[in-house]
Every structure is written in C-alpha cells, then in structure tokens.
Amino acid sequence: FINGIDFVRQIENYRNSGRLLPTTLFVTFDITNLYTMIPRHGAIAALQKFLSKHADNRRIHGMTIDTITRLARLVLDTNC
C-alpha cells in the first residue's frame, strides 16, 4: 500500500467484492534492513528450499509454504 488512504480504499474494494469475511485475517510486517540487491527469484527459491526442508506436512506454524512464498513475494515486490 502506498499510504493509509490507499489501504482504506483497498479494504473497501476487498469488502465490496465480497472477499472480506468474518474469517479474514490481517497480518502486518515490519521489515528492517531489507537487502535489496539479492535477486528476487533467487531469494524466493532459497526461501522455498528452506521451508520445504523444515516444514511439517508442507506447513510452517499452520501456514502453507505457498502462502509464505506469496507473502514474501508481496514484500519483495512492494519494497524493492
């Protein structure tokens, strides 16, 4: 999100499209010292390899590897 107003508009769009449900969870990240010179594809591949090695039934603390990977891509795409 660009700023707070953009966030509110995106949430309104999310709600208006019928995707905001009582089970919807919100997550925040505070990224510090993000090293932006690592190629995104390589970073995601390394993350997937690490998660696959340490996952129990393809999940880490209840989150799927796919979900964690998608969140990592979101962080990299919006901050690099």
ChimeraX attribute file (.defattr): number of C-alpha atoms within 10 A of each C-alpha:
attribute: neighborCount
match mode: 1-to-1
recipient: residues
	/A:1	10
	/A:2	7
	/A:3	7
	/A:4	9
	/A:5	10
	/A:6	11
	/A:7	12
	/A:8	12
	/A:9	12
	/A:10	13
	/A:11	14
	/A:12	13
	/A:13	13
	/A:14	13
	/A:15	12
	/A:16	10
	/A:17	9
	/A:18	9
	/A:19	11
	/A:20	14
	/A:21	9
	/A:22	6
	/A:23	6
	/A:24	7
	/A:25	7
	/A:26	5
	/A:27	5
	/A:28	5
	/A:29	7
	/A:30	4
	/A:31	8
	/A:32	6
	/A:33	5
	/A:34	11
	/A:35	9
	/A:36	10
	/A:37	7
	/A:38	11
	/A:39	10
	/A:40	15
	/A:41	11
	/A:42	10
	/A:43	14
	/A:44	18
	/A:45	12
	/A:46	12
	/A:47	16
	/A:48	16
	/A:49	13
	/A:50	12
	/A:51	19
	/A:52	15
	/A:53	10
	/A:54	12
	/A:55	16
	/A:56	12
	/A:57	10
	/A:58	14
	/A:59	16
	/A:60	15
	/A:61	7
	/A:62	10
	/A:63	11
	/A:64	16
	/A:65	20
	/A:66	13
	/A:67	12
	/A:68	17
	/A:69	16
	/A:70	13
	/A:71	14
	/A:72	15
	/A:73	16
	/A:74	11
	/A:75	14
	/A:76	18
	/A:77	10
	/A:78	9
	/A:79	10
	/A:80	11
